[in-house]
Amino acid sequence: MADRSFAGDADAPEFPQGLEWVNTHRPLTLAELAGKVVILDFWTYC
């Protein structure tokens, strides 16, 4: 099997204004997170 890359060629969009943030005292920006490992946890109550 040939080596495949899943890297994209588009930059991630900035977080929209007005989001509700959990476990942080203020909204974050992508510039602040650059070079860091970021774990996003998406959940639903259903």
ABEGO torsion letter per residue (X at the ends): XBBBBABBABBBBBBBBGBBBBGBABBBBAAAABGBBBBBBBBBBX
